[in-house]
Amino acid sequence: MTNDGKHPSLSILVDRYFLDESGHGGDLASAKALDFAGQPFFALACVGTGDAALLAAELDRLRVHYACGEGELKSTRLGKKLTPIAGELITFLGQHRWPLFVELVDKRFFVAIHIVNHLLCGPYGLGNVDMASRNMIAEFLSDEDSDAVLMAYINASETLSVPSVAAVIDLLWDWLDRSDAEIARTAQVLTMFARDRVRKSSAKAEEFLPIADESATGKKVWMLPNLQCLTNIYARLNQSRPASLDGAQLVHDGQMQYAKVLDDSKRLMERLATEAALPIVPFADYRLRGRGDLIFATGKIEPCLQAADILAGCAMRFARDGKARKGRIEKPLREVFHRMNDAGDPMQATGINLVMTTRLLETLSVPHIPGDFADRIFSCA
């Protein structure tokens, strides 16, 4: 903290940012069940540094100090050592005033967001259906017993047919009709309008589904958490840097399958920014100033990627364990997670962006202000 109680500028001397993920950020449209193969959460972490050699040396010190053996520090292999290592890393970053950015996503909620934004509100702007209403509907869909609706929408993304979309709408209508919740009535009105649209002879399935991206092999993929999280972190970096993105280098852990999708989306963001066609949201600035470079590398070539892997793994483990154990999280893990969260400054867009429902935040005992996450949640959709 500075003498006036404000966080000091963290990014003024930072030129390299290292990104890695935890929880598999692949195509959710290929999911066979809503446990997402035991990985219900996705985390993408980004660590900035003004001295990559110094950060790499600290990571090597941690590896030796905690007797982790030879090779890279991988969150999936650290076991109980992950928490204290992450704690020391957060302290080290704070001492050097180097920023950290984390996107932590509940995949179930992520699917619900897409249903609201594309199936129910596809043709409508925020002037027609405001952000608060969208958020409440998505939370309702995610928190309640809506597995059949969510899975039907996932399957419709791959089927890509009008009949499959119509079936989702009918299923959603019946599910909402069984609820006494006031928000269910609002959602039913939007569902009725969606039913009218899908019954038109000119209706196309794509009008109700997220836009498909294309991998390097030509395969179409939908609902990629890693894609949405990368673009949001890019916008957060834009807000955090005092001048512009020029001169910034984003080093992302190797993505053989999705590298093209991620790079294409970054370029699209940059193009749309010149056309003033991107959203205006708090805690992230999509009105890009300048342009950073995105490269993909392995941990052997870029050892600082280990720092991002450690923080992503710690955040993902906190959410996964907390949800599975209904909030009963080991004290050291909880303390480190809160330290990671407290290391951020919303005005500089640093820290953790939580893409999850209010009910889940309360289960995890994560402090929040009611409604505080409404805009941040949908900035990642």
FENDA-V606786 format. One line per field, one symbol per residue. ss: DSSP state (H for helix, E for strand, - for the rest). phi: phi as a letter, one per 40 degrees, with the letter a starting at -180 (. if undefined). Layout:
ss: ???
phi: ???
This chain:
ss: ---------------EEEEEEE----EHHH----------EEEEEEEEE--HHHHHHHHHHHHHH---------HHHH--HHHHHHHHHHHHHHH----EEEEEEEHHHHHHHHHHHHHH----------HHHHHHHHHHHHH---HHHHHHHHHHHHH--HHHHHHHHHHHHHHHH----HHHHHHHHHHHHHHHHH------HHHH----EE-----EE--EHHHHHHHHHHHHHHHH--------EEEEE-----HHHHHHHHHHHHHHHH-----EE--EE-------EEEEE-------HHHHHHHHHHHHHHHHHHHH------HHHHHHHHHHHH---HHH--EEEEE--HHHHHH----------HHHHH---
phi: .cccgcccccbcbcbbbbbabahfccccccccaccffgbcbbbbbbbcacacccccccccccccdcfcgcgccbdcbcfccdccccccccccccccfccbbbbbbcccccccdccccbccbdcbccccbccccdcccccccccccbdccccccdcccccfbcdcccccccccdcccccbccccccccccccccccccccccccbdccbbcccbbcccgccbbfcdccccccccccccdccccbacdgcbbbbddbdcbdcccccccccdcccccbfbbcbbcgabcccbgaccbbbabcccbcccccccccccccccdccccccbfgcbddcccccccccccccbdcbgcgbbcbacdccdcccfcdabdgccdccdccbb
